[in-house]
Amino acid sequence: MFDVDDVLQTLAAHELKLTPQRRRVVEVFFRHPGEHLSADDVYAEVRREHPDVGLATIYRTLDLLSDLGILDKLEFGDGRSRYELDRGERERHLHLICTRCGRVEELQPDELLARLEGEIERRTGFLVVDRELKFYGLCAGCRADRQAGR
């Protein structure tokens, strides 16, 4: 997972600077580790401290940080891109997406998934080097609401 030094090194390697706007965006992700933030989420948080920042700046910064591999850009089928700090391939995880409220939860893969990858390789010769697995359904809160008739 990235830390501030990694971000600085990555930007420097591409002859880019850590501008105040980029710093603010990166700080949001360090304050919210493991969360899946949309551009609107980041914009709202940055604007609390820096009301002069524009939404276009946030989008450009998110795209740049994603292109550099600092952020992972995720699509959950709701029409909004979400971002999280890149964790590298060693910290792959699954996403559980609530189709009612849009909540996104993470789940660490277990041995069942590792066995499935091994079986895929054994049967086909295909070596899985990365995966993106999403489950869609109802989170515990929405499931309880539904059962209560709300």
Protein Blocks (a to p, Z undefined) as FASTA:
>chain_A
ZZfklmmmmmmmnopacdfklmmmmmmmmmmghiacdfklmmmmmmmmmmmbcfklmmmm
mmmmmmnomaccddehnopacddddebjklgccddddfknopacdddddfklmmmmmmmm
mmnopacfbdcdddddddfklmmmmmnoZZ
